Amino acid sequence: MELDKKPGNTPADLVNPYIGSISHLLTTTMPEVFVPYSYIRVFPLGEGCVDRYCNEEVLGFPLGAASIMPGKGGDFENTLDHSREWCRCFKNELILEKYGIRAEMTAARHCHLYRFTGAGELRISVPPGGTIGQENDTIRIHTPFKDRDRELPGQFIILKLNKPFTVLSNSGTGLVIDAPSNGAEYYAAVSFISFEKAAESLSKEVSPGCFDAAVEELKGIWNSHLGRFQVEGNTEDRRIVFYTAVYRVFRRMIDNAEYGEYFSGFDLKIHRGDHFFTRDQLWDTFRTAHPIRMLADRENEELMLQSYLDMYGQSGYLPSFISQFSEVGPMIGFHAAALFADARSRGLKADYAKAYEGMRKNAMEQCMLPWNCGTPLTVLDKCYLEKGFFPALKKGEKETVPNVNEFERRQAVSVTLEHSFDDWCVAQLAKSLGKEDDYNYFMKRSNNWKNLYREDLGLFAPRDLNGVWVEDFDPMYSGGQGGRDYFTENNGFTWQWNVLHDPIGLFEKMGGKAEAEKKLDALFRMGTGGSNNKYVYMGQFPDSTGLMGQFCMGNEPSFHIPYLYDYLGTPWKAQKRLRELMDIWYTNSPIGLCGDEDEGALSGWLVFSALGFFPVCPGSGRYAVGTTLFDRASISLGDGKIFTITSPGAGEGKRYIQSARLNGKALGEPFFSHKELSAGAELVLEMGNSPRMTWNGNI
């Protein structure tokens, strides 16, 4: 039996969900088929090898937390050969090797859809604690569902076939049914509210024999979303990488609403509402994924903003790192502040007075330690509020603050830097709301980063509770696993650049732009402390993947760093580094992502950088110019407005900007504002093979 491949050249046809499915060190991506923002995800299930592309064993296909698996003669063990698989964002089709069974899968908003050809039986399995039963032509499944050790109502799943079937065995935790005939279709709706809601979704989203139509419908949905970005020039591989990155940006958040109702884990109640977005990691996504959607999908981004406010109303605090049903809080910072400040700077609609209330409450009343969102202030937080820095332990000092997570520890320097930025974001919203006293207070706090800059080292360094510098500080290796005594996942050389809101002030601390430029050059050149020491380094800093010197492309605190050359007056160095990073670390391959995807953050960096600009400081309404991958690109901004970037020769490898014009006028610096592009605009870049040492907008 062979695959029924259908060639095409639309954006959806160019998506390769297997990019990044072999990790460089940590988490891999999943080859998922899904409706943008839906919680339904379809892919082959497997265990053992965590690298999805290398895991040939297929254990089944999802029905929410349950699963379905075709087989023959009571044998449901099978394997996958990727040469006999065709995977796109709207359909996955594969041949199970052992018996030649063809498995096809697609998705609707609340439903899984499958078609199995050549199977004899199907096994439907439920997780421990789940129940399964048959009522006429319907299989009803209830699975338990936990969120942070809380028992939730669970999943209510209704499975129907488009043809009659017979139950061959029922173990109480699973069924085996006969496969009625070749090409039988299977539809499963998942609800977090009730079986009735699952039945409603099933009735609205599927009908007998609808599989092929559902595939075409999902392809159309994806082409609508992906088609908001148009690119020309360069190779098909580069276009595949680009559109796969856009696909991943539309992976999150997820909309929990089920036709007018949704279950919220924030107050454990069912609410009326057509949308309720959850599942977000703002430490990752405020930098790239949210800003992209603010450009290309404002309507859904505004619904996400409202969902954050709904969560605030339901829980009493404004979350920043959420699972499907609660605040998880493993990372640092209260970056809902960055989300709303950025949205305001770009003109999105939201209740900013309510958002500010939550942002201010976070900044004044919540513990800043990782894994402590929603808990009261500790002596460490009070040090930040009173002395302007988050304190570290002295060398050899034992932890006495019970809130400190044993693994995550204090991350004292990074906490100070991130909250300085968040305080700046709070200040921007305060100013826009006419709260002048609050603006002045939080602007003062936004300078707290200066309190940890150690001028004799030229780096940020930790202080103890009394303000004394921690002794024997090594910016490369101090801090234990992930540097977590002082930093977050990366070392002091990465974090020395993390003052998003005041890079010019940072350069002044470093001794001026010339000295800062030397430090930035050195970042991309220095090693890991010895010619054979990389394995030691990676063992301590597993998040620091995609290395170029000490710059790590695979982790979020590095995203803005190449663009700092624009602020230093040497944008050609940004152009050089950015093109190298895109060419090296983003490829059409299972190893084509060099770090954790983190809900679209890593892919989001590629989308912006391939288009030639980047929001270094979310909340500022300003973009830094980089270099483009394509001869021509455009973004649909909605309401018929288009932002176009024209850069002939970029697709052939020309990376250095010789001149730049925005709407026909010379761009006098490597920056432009969101206001300048929001009404529709054209940026024209003349490209060359050698650097232009200055920037004045003219040839």
Secondary structure as the mmCIF struct_conf table of DSSP 4:
data_model
#
loop_
_struct_conf.conf_type_id
_struct_conf.id
_struct_conf.beg_label_comp_id
_struct_conf.beg_label_asym_id
_struct_conf.beg_label_seq_id
_struct_conf.end_label_comp_id
_struct_conf.end_label_asym_id
_struct_conf.end_label_seq_id
BEND BEND1 THR A 10 THR A 10
TURN_TY1_P TURN_TY1_P1 PRO A 11 PRO A 11
HELX_RH_3T_P HELX_RH_3T_P1 ALA A 12 LEU A 14
TURN_TY1_P TURN_TY1_P2 PRO A 17 GLY A 20
BEND BEND2 ILE A 22 ILE A 22
BEND BEND3 HIS A 24 LEU A 26
HELX_LH_PP_P HELX_LH_PP_P1 THR A 27 THR A 29
STRN STRN1 VAL A 33 VAL A 33
TURN_TY1_P TURN_TY1_P3 PRO A 36 TYR A 37
BEND BEND4 TYR A 39 TYR A 39
STRN STRN2 VAL A 42 VAL A 42
STRN STRN3 LEU A 45 LEU A 45
BEND BEND5 GLY A 48 GLY A 48
BEND BEND6 VAL A 50 ASP A 51
HELX_RH_3T_P HELX_RH_3T_P2 ARG A 52 CYS A 54
STRN STRN4 GLU A 57 VAL A 58
STRN STRN5 GLY A 60 GLY A 60
STRN STRN6 PHE A 61 LEU A 63
TURN_TY1_P TURN_TY1_P4 GLY A 64 ALA A 65
STRN STRN7 ALA A 66 GLY A 71
STRN STRN8 LYS A 72 LYS A 72
TURN_TY1_P TURN_TY1_P5 GLY A 73 GLY A 74
STRN STRN9 ASP A 75 ASP A 75
STRN STRN10 ASN A 78 CYS A 87
BEND BEND7 CYS A 89 PHE A 90
STRN STRN11 ASN A 92 LEU A 96
TURN_TY1_P TURN_TY1_P6 GLU A 97 GLY A 100
STRN STRN12 ILE A 101 ALA A 107
BEND BEND8 ARG A 109 HIS A 110
STRN STRN13 CYS A 111 THR A 117
BEND BEND9 GLY A 118 GLY A 118
BEND BEND10 GLY A 120 GLY A 120
STRN STRN14 GLU A 121 SER A 125
TURN_TY1_P TURN_TY1_P7 PRO A 128 GLY A 129
STRN STRN15 THR A 131 GLU A 135
TURN_TY1_P TURN_TY1_P8 ASN A 136 ASP A 137
STRN STRN16 THR A 138 ASP A 147
TURN_TY1_P TURN_TY1_P9 ARG A 148 ASP A 149
STRN STRN17 ARG A 150 LEU A 161
BEND BEND11 ASN A 162 LYS A 163
STRN STRN18 VAL A 167 ASN A 170
BEND BEND12 GLY A 172 THR A 173
STRN STRN19 GLY A 174 ASP A 178
BEND BEND13 SER A 181 SER A 181
TURN_TY1_P TURN_TY1_P10 ASN A 182 GLY A 183
STRN STRN20 ALA A 184 SER A 191
BEND BEND14 PHE A 192 ILE A 193
HELX_RH_AL_P HELX_RH_AL_P1 PHE A 195 GLU A 205
TURN_TY1_P TURN_TY1_P11 PRO A 208 GLY A 209
HELX_RH_AL_P HELX_RH_AL_P2 PHE A 211 LEU A 226
TURN_TY1_P TURN_TY1_P12 GLY A 227 ARG A 228
STRN STRN21 PHE A 229 GLU A 232
BEND BEND15 GLY A 233 ASN A 234
HELX_RH_AL_P HELX_RH_AL_P3 GLU A 236 VAL A 249
TURN_TY1_P TURN_TY1_P13 PHE A 250 ARG A 251
BEND BEND16 MET A 253 MET A 253
STRN STRN22 ILE A 254 ASP A 255
BEND BEND17 TYR A 259 GLY A 260
STRN STRN23 GLU A 261 SER A 264
TURN_TY1_P TURN_TY1_P14 GLY A 265 LEU A 268
STRN STRN24 LYS A 269 ARG A 272
BEND BEND18 ASP A 274 ASP A 274
STRN STRN25 PHE A 277 THR A 278
STRN STRN26 ASP A 280 GLN A 281
HELX_RH_AL_P HELX_RH_AL_P4 LEU A 282 THR A 285
TURN_TY1_P TURN_TY1_P15 PHE A 286 THR A 288
HELX_RH_AL_P HELX_RH_AL_P5 ALA A 289 ALA A 296
HELX_RH_AL_P HELX_RH_AL_P6 ARG A 298 SER A 315
BEND BEND19 GLY A 316 TYR A 317
BEND BEND20 SER A 320 SER A 320
STRN STRN27 PHE A 321 ILE A 322
BEND BEND21 GLN A 324 SER A 326
STRN STRN28 GLU A 327 GLU A 327
BEND BEND22 MET A 331 GLY A 333
TURN_TY1_P TURN_TY1_P16 HIS A 335 HIS A 335
HELX_RH_AL_P HELX_RH_AL_P7 ALA A 336 SER A 345
TURN_TY1_P TURN_TY1_P17 ARG A 346 GLY A 347
HELX_RH_AL_P HELX_RH_AL_P8 TYR A 352 GLU A 365
BEND BEND23 GLN A 366 GLN A 366
BEND BEND24 LEU A 369 LEU A 369
TURN_TY1_P TURN_TY1_P18 PRO A 370 TRP A 371
TURN_TY1_P TURN_TY1_P19 CYS A 373 GLY A 374
BEND BEND25 THR A 375 THR A 375
HELX_LH_PP_P HELX_LH_PP_P2 PRO A 376 LEU A 377
HELX_RH_AL_P HELX_RH_AL_P9 VAL A 379 LYS A 387
BEND BEND26 GLY A 388 PHE A 389
HELX_LH_PP_P HELX_LH_PP_P3 PHE A 390 LYS A 394
TURN_TY1_P TURN_TY1_P20 LYS A 395 GLY A 396
HELX_LH_PP_P HELX_LH_PP_P4 GLU A 397 GLU A 399
TURN_TY1_P TURN_TY1_P21 PRO A 402 ASN A 403
BEND BEND27 VAL A 404 VAL A 404
TURN_TY1_P TURN_TY1_P22 GLU A 406 GLU A 408
HELX_RH_AL_P HELX_RH_AL_P10 ALA A 412 SER A 432
TURN_TY1_P TURN_TY1_P23 LEU A 433 GLY A 434
HELX_RH_AL_P HELX_RH_AL_P11 GLU A 436 ARG A 445
TURN_TY1_P TURN_TY1_P24 SER A 446 ASN A 447
HELX_RH_3T_P HELX_RH_3T_P3 ASN A 448 LEU A 452
STRN STRN29 TYR A 453 ARG A 454
TURN_TY1_P TURN_TY1_P25 GLU A 455 GLY A 458
STRN STRN30 LEU A 459 PHE A 460
STRN STRN31 ARG A 463 ARG A 463
TURN_TY1_P TURN_TY1_P26 LEU A 465 ASN A 466
BEND BEND28 GLY A 467 GLY A 467
HELX_LH_PP_P HELX_LH_PP_P5 VAL A 468 VAL A 468
STRN STRN32 TRP A 469 TRP A 469
HELX_LH_PP_P HELX_LH_PP_P6 VAL A 470 VAL A 470
BEND BEND29 GLU A 471 ASP A 472
TURN_TY1_P TURN_TY1_P27 PRO A 475 GLY A 479
BEND BEND30 GLY A 480 GLY A 480
HELX_RH_3T_P HELX_RH_3T_P4 GLN A 481 GLY A 483
TURN_TY1_P TURN_TY1_P28 ARG A 484 TYR A 486
BEND BEND31 PHE A 487 ASN A 490
HELX_RH_AL_P HELX_RH_AL_P12 GLY A 492 TRP A 495
TURN_TY1_P TURN_TY1_P29 GLN A 496 TRP A 497
TURN_TY1_P TURN_TY1_P30 LEU A 500 HIS A 501
HELX_RH_AL_P HELX_RH_AL_P13 PRO A 503 LYS A 509
TURN_TY1_P TURN_TY1_P31 MET A 510 GLY A 511
BEND BEND32 GLY A 512 GLY A 512
HELX_RH_AL_P HELX_RH_AL_P14 LYS A 513 LEU A 523
TURN_TY1_P TURN_TY1_P32 PHE A 524 ARG A 525
BEND BEND33 THR A 528 GLY A 530
TURN_TY1_P TURN_TY1_P33 SER A 531 ASN A 532
HELX_RH_AL_P HELX_RH_AL_P15 LYS A 534 GLN A 540
TURN_TY1_P TURN_TY1_P34 PRO A 542 ASP A 543
BEND BEND34 GLY A 546 GLY A 546
STRN STRN33 LEU A 547 MET A 548
TURN_TY1_P TURN_TY1_P35 GLY A 549 GLN A 550
STRN STRN34 PHE A 551 CYS A 552
TURN_TY1_P TURN_TY1_P36 MET A 553 GLY A 554
BEND BEND35 ASN A 555 ASN A 555
HELX_RH_3T_P HELX_RH_3T_P5 GLU A 556 SER A 558
TURN_TY1_P TURN_TY1_P37 PHE A 559 HIS A 560
HELX_RH_3T_P HELX_RH_3T_P6 ILE A 561 TYR A 563
HELX_RH_AL_P HELX_RH_AL_P16 LEU A 564 LEU A 568
TURN_TY1_P TURN_TY1_P38 GLY A 569 GLY A 569
HELX_RH_AL_P HELX_RH_AL_P17 PRO A 571 TRP A 585
BEND BEND36 ASN A 588 SER A 589
TURN_TY1_P TURN_TY1_P39 PRO A 590 ILE A 591
BEND BEND37 GLY A 595 GLY A 595
TURN_TY1_P TURN_TY1_P40 ASP A 598 GLY A 600
HELX_RH_AL_P HELX_RH_AL_P18 ALA A 601 LEU A 611
TURN_TY1_P TURN_TY1_P41 GLY A 612 GLY A 612
STRN STRN35 PHE A 613 PHE A 614
BEND BEND38 VAL A 616 CYS A 617
TURN_TY1_P TURN_TY1_P42 PRO A 618 GLY A 619
BEND BEND39 SER A 620 SER A 620
STRN STRN36 ARG A 622 VAL A 625
BEND BEND40 LEU A 629 ASP A 631
STRN STRN37 ARG A 632 GLY A 638
TURN_TY1_P TURN_TY1_P43 ASP A 639 GLY A 640
STRN STRN38 LYS A 641 THR A 646
TURN_TY1_P TURN_TY1_P44 PRO A 648 GLY A 649
HELX_RH_3T_P HELX_RH_3T_P7 ALA A 650 GLU A 652
TURN_TY1_P TURN_TY1_P45 GLY A 653 GLY A 653
STRN STRN39 TYR A 656 LEU A 662
TURN_TY1_P TURN_TY1_P46 ASN A 663 GLY A 664
STRN STRN40 LYS A 665 ALA A 666
BEND BEND41 GLU A 669 PRO A 670
STRN STRN41 PHE A 671 SER A 673
HELX_RH_AL_P HELX_RH_AL_P19 HIS A 674 SER A 678
TURN_TY1_P TURN_TY1_P47 ALA A 679 ALA A 679
STRN STRN42 ALA A 681 GLY A 688
BEND BEND42 ASN A 689 SER A 690
BEND BEND43 MET A 693 THR A 694
BEND BEND44 GLY A 697 GLY A 697
#
